[in-house]
């Protein structure tokens, strides 16, 4: 009975902490297999991860498939998370790795089937719900400009400028040194500024260009 009371007390304390979105409490809940922690992490990070994957892949079906796989990875690795895990960095690392794996596979498939594609008429690129969700002229211009950049530039702009990760955190996600990340970020901002015909100093993405 004392064990049951202790468990109830722990859960009540955990739920009270989780209400304030305390990251350590969420990680502890994930490590313990608490469904409420999974639900809260899903609620907090699903829009951000989906937006990140949409902007990288430019295809909603691909982004949604990769997002589903990201959650599966979280479920399978939850018990082994470190107590000090930064959830944003962990989740974006998984999503980013899944995207690049998908991209490499897609490039191989495209190399094999490139000639066959010419047999079919071009399909109209209708705007996705993600595209339609962008509001304002600047938002539309930013989304269009991002789509023209190489994926390496898009990901660093999204991680630092849009998701608010520090350069050190983004460097860990991208598996480069912080200095290399800063150089890549500078080049990406310059490329985006050039695409927008704006001074580089004015380039600062915000989550208002959202999904």
C-alpha positions as a Markdown table, in Angstrom:
| # | Residue | x | y | z |
|---|---|---|---|---|
| 1 | Unk | 0.0 | 0.0 | 0.0 |
| 2 | Unk | 2.8 | 2.4 | 0.8 |
| 3 | Unk | 4.3 | 1.7 | -2.7 |
| 4 | Unk | 0.9 | 2.6 | -4.3 |
| 5 | Unk | 0.7 | 5.7 | -2.3 |
| 6 | Unk | 4.2 | 6.7 | -3.2 |
| 7 | Unk | 3.5 | 6.0 | -6.9 |
| 8 | Unk | 0.3 | 8.2 | -6.8 |
| 9 | Unk | 2.3 | 10.9 | -5.0 |
| 10 | Unk | 5.0 | 10.8 | -7.7 |
| 11 | Unk | 2.5 | 11.0 | -10.5 |
| 12 | Unk | 0.7 | 13.9 | -8.9 |
| 13 | Unk | 4.0 | 15.8 | -8.5 |
| 14 | Unk | 5.0 | 14.9 | -12.0 |
| 15 | Unk | 1.7 | 16.1 | -13.5 |
| 16 | Unk | 1.9 | 19.4 | -11.5 |
| 17 | Unk | 5.3 | 20.0 | -12.9 |
| 18 | Unk | 4.3 | 19.1 | -16.4 |
| 19 | Unk | 1.6 | 21.7 | -16.4 |
| 20 | Unk | 4.3 | 24.3 | -16.5 |
| 21 | Unk | 6.0 | 22.5 | -19.4 |
| 22 | Unk | 9.0 | 21.7 | -17.4 |
| 23 | Unk | 11.3 | 19.9 | -19.8 |
| 24 | Unk | 13.0 | 17.8 | -17.1 |
| 25 | Unk | 9.6 | 16.5 | -16.0 |
| 26 | Unk | 8.6 | 15.7 | -19.6 |
| 27 | Unk | 11.8 | 13.8 | -20.1 |
| 28 | Unk | 11.3 | 11.9 | -16.9 |
| 29 | Unk | 7.8 | 11.0 | -18.0 |
| 30 | Unk | 9.0 | 9.8 | -21.3 |
| 31 | Unk | 11.6 | 7.6 | -19.6 |
| 32 | Unk | 8.9 | 6.1 | -17.4 |
| 33 | Unk | 6.6 | 5.5 | -20.3 |
| 34 | Unk | 3.9 | 7.9 | -19.1 |
| 35 | Unk | 1.3 | 8.4 | -21.8 |
| 36 | Unk | 0.6 | 11.9 | -20.6 |
| 37 | Unk | 4.2 | 12.9 | -21.3 |
| 38 | Unk | 4.0 | 11.5 | -24.8 |
| 39 | Unk | 0.8 | 13.4 | -25.4 |
| 40 | Unk | 2.2 | 16.7 | -24.2 |
| 41 | Unk | 5.4 | 16.4 | -26.2 |
| 42 | Unk | 3.3 | 15.5 | -29.3 |
| 43 | Unk | 1.2 | 18.6 | -28.7 |
| 44 | Unk | 4.2 | 20.9 | -28.2 |
| 45 | Unk | 6.4 | 19.7 | -31.0 |
| 46 | Unk | 4.2 | 18.3 | -33.7 |
| 47 | Unk | 3.5 | 21.7 | -35.4 |
| 48 | Unk | 7.2 | 22.7 | -35.2 |
| 49 | Unk | 8.5 | 19.4 | -36.6 |
| 50 | Unk | 5.9 | 19.3 | -39.4 |
| 51 | Unk | 6.8 | 22.8 | -40.4 |
| 52 | Unk | 10.5 | 22.0 | -40.4 |
| 53 | Unk | 10.0 | 18.8 | -42.5 |
| 54 | Unk | 7.5 | 20.6 | -44.9 |
| 55 | Unk | 10.0 | 23.3 | -45.6 |
| 56 | Unk | 12.8 | 20.9 | -46.2 |
| 57 | Unk | 11.0 | 18.4 | -48.4 |
| 58 | Unk | 8.4 | 20.7 | -50.0 |
| 59 | Unk | 6.0 | 17.7 | -50.1 |
| 60 | Unk | 3.3 | 17.2 | -47.5 |
| 61 | Unk | 3.1 | 13.5 | -47.9 |
| 62 | Unk | 6.8 | 13.1 | -47.4 |
| 63 | Unk | 6.8 | 15.4 | -44.4 |
| 64 | Unk | 4.0 | 13.6 | -42.7 |
| 65 | Unk | 5.6 | 10.2 | -43.3 |
| 66 | Unk | 8.9 | 11.4 | -41.8 |
| 67 | Unk | 7.0 | 13.0 | -38.9 |
| 68 | Unk | 5.3 | 9.7 | -38.1 |
| 69 | Unk | 8.7 | 7.9 | -38.2 |
| 70 | Unk | 10.1 | 10.6 | -35.8 |
| 71 | Unk | 7.4 | 9.8 | -33.3 |
| 72 | Unk | 8.1 | 6.1 | -33.6 |
| 73 | Unk | 11.8 | 6.7 | -32.9 |
| 74 | Unk | 10.8 | 8.7 | -29.8 |
| 75 | Unk | 8.6 | 5.8 | -28.5 |
| 76 | Unk | 11.3 | 3.2 | -29.2 |
| 77 | Unk | 14.1 | 5.3 | -27.5 |
| 78 | Unk | 12.2 | 7.0 | -24.7 |
| 79 | Unk | 13.4 | 4.7 | -22.0 |
| 80 | Unk | 17.0 | 5.3 | -22.8 |
| 81 | Unk | 16.8 | 9.2 | -22.9 |
| 82 | Unk | 19.3 | 11.0 | -20.7 |
| 83 | Unk | 17.6 | 12.9 | -17.9 |
| 84 | Unk | 19.2 | 16.1 | -19.2 |
| 85 | Unk | 17.9 | 15.5 | -22.8 |
| 86 | Unk | 17.0 | 18.7 | -24.7 |
| 87 | Unk | 13.8 | 17.6 | -26.4 |
| 88 | Unk | 13.9 | 20.1 | -29.3 |
| 89 | Unk | 17.5 | 19.2 | -30.2 |
| 90 | Unk | 16.8 | 15.5 | -29.9 |
| 91 | Unk | 13.6 | 15.6 | -32.0 |
| 92 | Unk | 15.0 | 17.9 | -34.7 |
| 93 | Unk | 18.1 | 15.7 | -35.0 |
| 94 | Unk | 15.9 | 12.6 | -35.6 |
| 95 | Unk | 13.7 | 14.5 | -38.1 |
| 96 | Unk | 16.7 | 15.9 | -39.9 |
| 97 | Unk | 18.4 | 12.5 | -40.2 |
| 98 | Unk | 15.3 | 10.9 | -41.5 |
| 99 | Unk | 14.9 | 13.6 | -44.1 |
| 100 | Unk | 18.5 | 13.2 | -45.4 |
| 101 | Unk | 18.1 | 9.4 | -45.5 |
| 102 | Unk | 14.9 | 9.8 | -47.5 |
| 103 | Unk | 16.6 | 12.3 | -49.8 |
| 104 | Unk | 19.5 | 10.0 | -50.6 |
| 105 | Unk | 17.1 | 7.2 | -51.4 |
| 106 | Unk | 15.0 | 9.5 | -53.6 |
| 107 | Unk | 18.1 | 10.6 | -55.5 |
| 108 | Unk | 19.0 | 7.0 | -56.3 |
| 109 | Unk | 15.4 | 6.3 | -57.5 |
| 110 | Unk | 15.4 | 9.4 | -59.6 |
| 111 | Unk | 18.7 | 8.4 | -61.2 |
| 112 | Unk | 17.2 | 5.1 | -62.3 |
| 113 | Unk | 13.8 | 6.4 | -63.5 |
| 114 | Unk | 14.8 | 9.8 | -64.9 |
| 115 | Unk | 14.2 | 8.7 | -68.5 |
| 116 | Unk | 10.8 | 7.2 | -67.8 |
| 117 | Unk | 9.5 | 10.5 | -66.3 |
| 118 | Unk | 9.7 | 12.2 | -69.7 |
| 119 | Unk | 7.0 | 9.8 | -70.9 |
| 120 | Unk | 4.4 | 11.4 | -68.7 |
| 121 | Unk | 2.9 | 15.0 | -68.9 |
| 122 | Unk | 4.0 | 17.4 | -66.3 |
| 123 | Unk | 1.7 | 17.6 | -63.3 |
| 124 | Unk | 0.4 | 21.0 | -62.1 |
| 125 | Unk | 2.0 | 22.0 | -58.8 |
| 126 | Unk | -1.0 | 23.0 | -56.8 |
| 127 | Unk | -0.4 | 24.9 | -53.6 |
| 128 | Unk | -0.5 | 22.7 | -50.5 |
| 129 | Unk | -2.4 | 23.7 | -47.3 |
| 130 | Unk | 1.0 | 24.6 | -45.9 |
| 131 | Unk | 1.6 | 27.1 | -48.8 |
| 132 | Unk | -1.9 | 28.5 | -48.4 |
| 133 | Unk | -1.4 | 29.0 | -44.6 |
| 134 | Unk | 1.4 | 31.6 | -45.2 |
| 135 | Unk | -0.1 | 35.0 | -44.8 |
| 136 | Unk | 1.1 | 38.4 | -46.0 |
| 137 | Unk | 3.3 | 39.4 | -48.9 |
| 138 | Unk | 6.5 | 39.0 | -47.0 |
| 139 | Unk | 5.6 | 35.6 | -45.7 |
| 140 | Unk | 4.9 | 34.4 | -49.2 |
| 141 | Unk | 8.1 | 35.9 | -50.5 |
| 142 | Unk | 10.1 | 34.2 | -47.7 |
| 143 | Unk | 8.5 | 30.8 | -48.3 |
| 144 | Unk | 9.2 | 31.1 | -52.1 |
| 145 | Unk | 12.8 | 32.2 | -51.5 |
| 146 | Unk | 13.4 | 29.4 | -49.0 |
| 147 | Unk | 12.2 | 26.8 | -51.6 |
| 148 | Unk | 14.9 | 28.0 | -54.0 |
| 149 | Unk | 17.8 | 27.4 | -51.5 |
| 150 | Unk | 19.8 | 24.2 | -51.1 |
| 151 | Unk | 18.5 | 21.9 | -48.3 |
| 152 | Unk | 21.6 | 22.6 | -46.3 |
| 153 | Unk | 20.8 | 26.3 | -46.3 |
| 154 | Unk | 17.1 | 25.7 | -45.6 |
| 155 | Unk | 17.7 | 23.5 | -42.6 |
| 156 | Unk | 20.1 | 25.9 | -40.8 |
| 157 | Unk | 17.9 | 28.9 | -41.4 |
| 158 | Unk | 14.9 | 27.0 | -40.1 |
| 159 | Unk | 16.7 | 25.6 | -37.0 |
| 160 | Unk | 18.3 | 28.8 | -35.9 |
| 161 | Unk | 16.1 | 31.6 | -37.4 |
| 162 | Unk | 12.7 | 29.9 | -37.1 |
| 163 | Unk | 12.9 | 27.3 | -34.4 |
| 164 | Unk | 15.2 | 29.3 | -32.1 |
| 165 | Unk | 17.9 | 26.7 | -31.6 |
| 166 | Unk | 21.2 | 28.2 | -30.6 |
| 167 | Unk | 24.1 | 27.8 | -33.1 |
| 168 | Unk | 25.6 | 25.2 | -30.8 |
| 169 | Unk | 22.4 | 23.2 | -30.6 |
| 170 | Unk | 21.9 | 23.5 | -34.4 |
| 171 | Unk | 25.5 | 22.4 | -34.9 |
| 172 | Unk | 24.8 | 19.2 | -32.9 |
| 173 | Unk | 21.6 | 18.6 | -35.0 |
| 174 | Unk | 23.5 | 19.0 | -38.3 |
| 175 | Unk | 26.6 | 17.1 | -37.0 |
| 176 | Unk | 29.1 | 20.0 | -37.7 |
| 177 | Unk | 31.2 | 22.1 | -35.4 |
| 178 | Unk | 29.6 | 25.4 | -34.1 |
| 179 | Unk | 32.1 | 27.4 | -36.2 |
| 180 | Unk | 31.1 | 25.5 | -39.3 |
| 181 | Unk | 27.5 | 26.0 | -38.5 |
| 182 | Unk | 28.0 | 29.8 | -38.1 |
| 183 | Unk | 29.7 | 29.9 | -41.5 |
| 184 | Unk | 26.9 | 27.9 | -43.1 |
| 185 | Unk | 24.3 | 30.2 | -41.4 |
| 186 | Unk | 26.0 | 33.3 | -42.7 |
| 187 | Unk | 26.1 | 31.9 | -46.2 |
| 188 | Unk | 22.4 | 30.8 | -45.9 |
| 189 | Unk | 21.3 | 34.2 | -44.8 |
| 190 | Unk | 23.3 | 35.9 | -47.6 |
| 191 | Unk | 21.6 | 33.5 | -50.1 |
| 192 | Unk | 18.2 | 34.2 | -48.7 |
| 193 | Unk | 18.8 | 37.9 | -48.7 |
| 194 | Unk | 19.9 | 37.8 | -52.3 |
| 195 | Unk | 16.8 | 35.8 | -53.2 |
| 196 | Unk | 14.6 | 38.4 | -51.5 |
| 197 | Unk | 16.7 | 41.4 | -52.8 |
| 198 | Unk | 17.1 | 42.5 | -49.2 |
| 199 | Unk | 20.2 | 43.5 | -47.1 |
| 200 | Unk | 21.4 | 40.4 | -45.2 |
| 201 | Unk | 21.1 | 42.3 | -41.9 |
| 202 | Unk | 17.3 | 42.3 | -42.4 |
| 203 | Unk | 17.0 | 38.5 | -42.6 |
| 204 | Unk | 15.4 | 37.1 | -39.4 |
| 205 | Unk | 12.9 | 34.3 | -39.8 |
| 206 | Unk | 10.1 | 34.1 | -37.2 |
| 207 | Unk | 7.6 | 31.5 | -36.4 |
| 208 | Unk | 4.9 | 33.8 | -37.8 |
| 209 | Unk | 5.7 | 32.3 | -41.2 |
| 210 | Unk | 4.0 | 29.3 | -39.8 |
| 211 | Unk | 2.0 | 26.2 | -40.5 |
